Amino acid sequence: MYDVAVIGTGIIGTFIARELSKYQLKILMIDKENDIANGTTMANSAIIHAGYDAKADKNKGKFNAPGNKMYEKLCDELDVPFKKIGSLVIGFDEEDQNTIKELYKNGLENDVEGMEILNKEQVLEMEPNLNDTVTGALYAPSAGIISPFEMAIALAENAMDNGAELILNSEVTDIKKVDNGYMLEIGDRKVEAQYVINCAGVYADHINNMVASSSFEIKPRKGHYFILDKSVGSLVNHVIFQCPSDKGKGILVAPTVHGNILIGPDSEFIDDKENLGTTAERLDFIRTMALKTTTQIPYHTIIRSFTGLRATADIGDFIIEESKEAKGFINVGGIESPGLSAAPAIAEYVVNLLKEISGGMEENENFIATRKKFIRFNELTDEEKAEVIKEDPRYGRVICRCETVTEGEIVDSIHRNAGATTVKGVKKRTRSGMGRCQGGFCSPKVVEILARELGEEMININLDSLDSYILTGKTKENDLYKQ
Ligand SMILES: Cc1cc2nc3c(=O)[nH]c(=O)nc-3n(C[C@H](O)[C@H](O)[C@H](O)COP(=O)(O)OP(=O)(O)OC[C@H]3O[C@@H](n4cnc5c(N)ncnc54)[C@H](O)[C@@H]3O)c2cc1C
């Protein structure tokens, strides 16, 4: 029997699992997908918000600013890229200026550090490409940008380095109460755990309903995005939000941690929790809305569009509590934005809650906070590159030309704990395929490397989920060539 089963390996589940691995516990991480962070954690704005937005009496307000303050150290420990570039909420009229003042006041209540209200000249000095119709802004220097799925992968890897187990392709289909805990049905497999932590994102309500009556409902709220090529990465230097108003929360324009520009998202309630399709109408809406921030957006440099689904709970806040009907079963549901920013503080809270529920947990004296550094070839100096190639010649073979990702990095990404098994898995960990050509050149080579390293036939290597095959057979072995 496991001590704790964590359902869902998004940013919430992996943060909690890593925090739990500081204690002497038998921990199991479970996900229905074939990789860590294939849900909402894969597709969002990637902002570590400062925390001035939500009210202090909401969980969203309570956990955001403390979470923000924890990121720098965590990213350092786990070798995850993070940039504290600060954010601006820009306004264009009197009404916006009043909103900015309210956000500032709320930020002070939430203990957000270093905020300033800027006038037009100050804003344009910081961001010369913004529209000169801007009248002022709220500046929050503590806001940052990150790669959320790289963070989740690092957390899962570190939790496993510290003894946690992981099972993927494992959908929890039912949960039954048993003596001293729960039995989780995962296809035709059964797993027992004394405590269960439900971090199932848009499906958290389904998982809750397996052990208790329906106390909350999650509606997916879709957001569309564009990504621009790195050649225009200096369009803005801070995360630029438009002032929220009764017309909506506005569209952001922000640099990504790897040097692209991200534009989006919109907001649309949908019924289907699997619907990640983009629509031309919504993308056009974003395109137009973003021009209010700056007319300088070079839309011909778009390299990708995508959507993410916010797990919006009907109670309008994060649900972080032990189920009233199921002892030892903790719901961490409705984790929409700022869930990424709040995640480390949520994890700490949940583990303290489990300590209370269980009557105490013994520390893992062998806990290691760091993980093996990831060699990012394109960030090295020429001397460092030469050194790395001398050690391992596979770092001298560039596989992804757009992002300069080497074979050495790809092999490393496959063989770590929670390693890559798919082309998208390699992409998430190394950035091969994230560049201008979007994998046009490197994908076949990545398939070859995955097959070789995993001891699989190339035909068994998927792009992403289990049904996303790439190859179906050898062309010259089909009937046409046998004649
Ligand atoms: C458009 C958009 C923009 C956002 N921008 C920001 C932002 O800038 N900053 C910020 O702080 N937050 C942001 N967020 C919110 C943030 O992305 C989420 O709060 C966070 O990713 C939620 O993580 P999670 O672990 O709860 O969910 P997920 O990442 O969805 O993980 C849930 C996991 O549970 C698994 N699962 C589900 N059902 C089962 C089952 N039955 N059995 C096994 N596994 C199961 C799924 O496969 C999935 O991997 C944004 C969200 C969206 C959609």
The ligand as an SDF file (V2000), in Angstrom:
LIG
                    3D

 53 58  0  0  0  0  0  0  0  0999 V2000
   -5.2150   30.0870  -20.9490 C   0  0  0  0  0  0  0  0  0  0  0  0
   -4.5610   29.9060  -19.6170 C   0  0  0  0  0  0  0  0  0  0  0  0
   -3.6430   30.8430  -19.1320 C   0  0  0  0  0  0  0  0  0  0  0  0
   -3.0760   30.6900  -17.8910 C   0  0  0  0  0  0  0  0  0  0  0  0
   -2.0790   31.5400  -17.5010 N   0  0  0  0  0  0  0  0  0  0  0  0
   -1.5110   31.4010  -16.2830 C   0  0  0  0  0  0  0  0  0  0  0  0
   -0.4410   32.2440  -15.8770 C   0  0  0  0  0  0  0  0  0  0  0  0
    0.0960   33.0150  -16.6660 O   0  0  0  0  0  0  0  0  0  0  0  0
   -0.0010   32.1420  -14.6120 N   0  0  0  0  0  0  0  0  0  0  0  0
   -0.5340   31.2790  -13.7160 C   0  0  0  0  0  0  0  0  0  0  0  0
   -0.1440   31.3180  -12.5550 O   0  0  0  0  0  0  0  0  0  0  0  0
   -1.4940   30.4000  -14.1000 N   0  0  0  0  0  0  0  0  0  0  0  0
   -1.9700   30.4240  -15.3660 C   0  0  0  0  0  0  0  0  0  0  0  0
   -2.9140   29.5490  -15.7750 N   0  0  0  0  0  0  0  0  0  0  0  0
   -3.3510   28.5280  -14.8510 C   0  0  0  0  0  0  0  0  0  0  0  0
   -2.3570   27.3590  -14.7760 C   0  0  0  0  0  0  0  0  0  0  0  0
   -1.9750   26.9640  -16.0670 O   0  0  0  0  0  0  0  0  0  0  0  0
   -3.0490   26.2170  -14.0410 C   0  0  0  0  0  0  0  0  0  0  0  0
   -3.4440   26.6980  -12.7820 O   0  0  0  0  0  0  0  0  0  0  0  0
   -2.1650   25.0020  -13.8300 C   0  0  0  0  0  0  0  0  0  0  0  0
   -1.5050   24.6090  -15.0000 O   0  0  0  0  0  0  0  0  0  0  0  0
   -3.0470   23.8820  -13.3460 C   0  0  0  0  0  0  0  0  0  0  0  0
   -2.2530   22.7610  -13.1040 O   0  0  0  0  0  0  0  0  0  0  0  0
   -2.9140   21.4230  -12.6210 P   0  0  0  0  0  0  0  0  0  0  0  0
   -1.7910   20.5520  -12.2010 O   0  0  0  0  0  0  0  0  0  0  0  0
   -3.9960   21.6960  -11.6400 O   0  0  0  0  0  0  0  0  0  0  0  0
   -3.6800   20.8590  -13.9100 O   0  0  0  0  0  0  0  0  0  0  0  0
   -3.1450   20.0800  -15.1830 P   0  0  0  0  0  0  0  0  0  0  0  0
   -1.8610   20.6030  -15.6740 O   0  0  0  0  0  0  0  0  0  0  0  0
   -4.2750   20.0350  -16.1520 O   0  0  0  0  0  0  0  0  0  0  0  0
   -2.8790   18.6190  -14.6360 O   0  0  0  0  0  0  0  0  0  0  0  0
   -3.9270   17.7210  -14.3500 C   0  0  0  0  0  0  0  0  0  0  0  0
   -3.4410   16.3440  -14.7110 C   0  0  0  0  0  0  0  0  0  0  0  0
   -4.4030   15.3830  -14.2730 O   0  0  0  0  0  0  0  0  0  0  0  0
   -4.4030   14.3350  -15.1960 C   0  0  0  0  0  0  0  0  0  0  0  0
   -5.6580   13.6030  -15.0420 N   0  0  0  0  0  0  0  0  0  0  0  0
   -6.9170   14.0670  -15.2240 C   0  0  0  0  0  0  0  0  0  0  0  0
   -7.8170   13.0910  -14.9910 N   0  0  0  0  0  0  0  0  0  0  0  0
   -7.1110   11.9770  -14.6520 C   0  0  0  0  0  0  0  0  0  0  0  0
   -7.4930   10.6480  -14.3120 C   0  0  0  0  0  0  0  0  0  0  0  0
   -8.7660   10.2600  -14.2600 N   0  0  0  0  0  0  0  0  0  0  0  0
   -6.5120    9.7630  -14.0360 N   0  0  0  0  0  0  0  0  0  0  0  0
   -5.2050   10.1170  -14.0830 C   0  0  0  0  0  0  0  0  0  0  0  0
   -4.8010   11.3650  -14.4020 N   0  0  0  0  0  0  0  0  0  0  0  0
   -5.7420   12.2910  -14.6820 C   0  0  0  0  0  0  0  0  0  0  0  0
   -4.2740   15.0420  -16.5360 C   0  0  0  0  0  0  0  0  0  0  0  0
   -3.8150   14.1760  -17.5580 O   0  0  0  0  0  0  0  0  0  0  0  0
   -3.2940   16.1570  -16.2140 C   0  0  0  0  0  0  0  0  0  0  0  0
   -1.9550   15.8150  -16.5240 O   0  0  0  0  0  0  0  0  0  0  0  0
   -3.4600   29.6250  -17.0550 C   0  0  0  0  0  0  0  0  0  0  0  0
   -4.3370   28.6640  -17.5520 C   0  0  0  0  0  0  0  0  0  0  0  0
   -4.8400   28.7740  -18.8460 C   0  0  0  0  0  0  0  0  0  0  0  0
   -5.6850   27.6960  -19.4080 C   0  0  0  0  0  0  0  0  0  0  0  0
  1  2  1  0
  2  3  1  0
  2 52  2  0
  3  4  2  0
  4  5  1  0
  4 50  1  0
  5  6  2  0
  6  7  1  0
  6 13  1  0
  7  8  2  0
  7  9  1  0
  9 10  1  0
 10 11  2  0
 10 12  1  0
 12 13  2  0
 13 14  1  0
 14 15  1  0
 14 50  1  0
 15 16  1  0
 16 17  1  0
 16 18  1  0
 18 19  1  0
 18 20  1  0
 20 21  1  0
 20 22  1  0
 22 23  1  0
 23 24  1  0
 24 25  2  0
 24 26  1  0
 24 27  1  0
 27 28  1  0
 28 29  2  0
 28 30  1  0
 28 31  1  0
 31 32  1  0
 32 33  1  0
 33 34  1  0
 33 48  1  0
 34 35  1  0
 35 36  1  0
 35 46  1  0
 36 37  1  0
 36 45  1  0
 37 38  2  0
 38 39  1  0
 39 40  1  0
 39 45  2  0
 40 41  1  0
 40 42  2  0
 42 43  1  0
 43 44  2  0
 44 45  1  0
 46 47  1  0
 46 48  1  0
 48 49  1  0
 50 51  2  0
 51 52  1  0
 52 53  1  0
M  END
$$$$
